[in-house]
Amino acid sequence: MKTLIGFDIGGTKTAIVEGTYKAEVLQRREVETEANKSFSHTFPQLTTIADELIENATLAGRKVTAVSVSVGGPLEIAAGVLHDPPHLPGWHGVQLKRELESRFPGYPVRIEHDGNAGALAEFSFGIGSELLGLQHLVFLTLGTGLGAGIILNGRIHRGANDTAGELGHIRLSSDGPFLHGKAGSWEGLCSGVGMLELARQMFPSEWRKESSIKELVEAMLAGKEDALAVAQEAGIWLGRGLAILIDLLNPEVIVLGSLAVVLGDLLLVPARQILRVEALPTALRACRIMPARLGKSIGDVAALMAVLNDPELRYRFHQNL
C-alpha cells in the first residue's frame, strides 16, 4: 500500500499523520507547536516524529511516497515559503518546502494553506461527499487564528498571489483586540487568540496574560459565566463576518473548523441570530452553516490534501492503491 506523511501545523499544536490516498489516517502523533520558538528549534522534533511514522509504515509493509503540509499563511504555496505568519512568529521567512525536501530526499513535498486544505478536505471527504453537485464552499479554520479556504465553481480559489482567504485581516470594528496592526480585525474578535484577548478585556481580573486558549475553551464548556459571555460576544462577531461572506460569495455551504467543532452552539447560536439580521435573506436561505463534517479529524485530513489535490502525484502513485 502506498501512503503519505502529512503535517498539520497550527499555532497551538502540530499533528503528524500517515494516511492513504483515500484520506484514511493510519498513524497519528500530536505535539505542541511552541510557536514562539524558532523554526530551527521546532523542525527537528517534527521531522523525527515523521521518521518514526515512516519506519512503522515500512515495518507494516507500506510504502510512504510523498510529504504533504497544511500550514497557515501568508505563504507562497508552490514555493512553500512562509511570510510572517502571525500564529507562527518563530517561522517568519521559512523556506518550508526546501527544508522538507532536504530533510526527506526522494519524497515529493507539497505545501497548502491550511484554509485551502480544510476546504478541500471537506469538499472531497466531508460535506462534499454528502451534497452531490456541491460547487461553492467556504471553510473557516477558526482555530488559534482565522483563515479561510474558498471553493468556487468546484475549484479552490487562491487569488493573484496566494492570499485569497486571509479573512482574519478584515477589520470589522474600530475597537477590540489589536492584531495585524489594527484593532477590531475578524481574527482579533473570534479566533482562539482573539477570544482570549476579548476575555482579558472583558474580565481583566479573571483572564490574565498567562491564561491560555485551552483554559478559556474548557471554562466555556464547563458553563463558567464569564467564559460564556466571551463566547456570546465572539459568536456575534463571527456572525457579522459570516454575513459579509454570504452576501459577497453566495456560497452553498460555510464549514467552520476547530473551535466550532468543540464549542458548537456556544458560538453558532449567537452567530445565526446575527445572520438573520445582517445577511441578505435570499443568500442566507441558500447557505448551510455547520461545524466541519469531518469533526476533530478535519486537521488530519487537511494535512494530506496538498498531495491528494495534486493531479501529478495522484497519477504517479495511483497504481496499486
Secondary structure by P-SEA (a helix, b strand, c coil): cccbbbbbccccccccccccccccccbbbbbbccccccccccaaaaaaaaaaaaaaaaaabbbbcbbbbbbbccccccccccccccccccccccaaaaaaaaacccbbbbbbcaaaaaaaaaaccccccccccccbbbbbccccbbbbbbbccccccccccccccccccccccccccccccccccccccccaaaaaaaaaaaccccccccccaaaaaaaaaaccaaaaaaaaaaaaaaaaaaaaaaacccccbbbbcaaaaaaccccaaaaaaaaaccccaaaaaaccccccccccaaaaaaaaccccccaaaaaaacccc
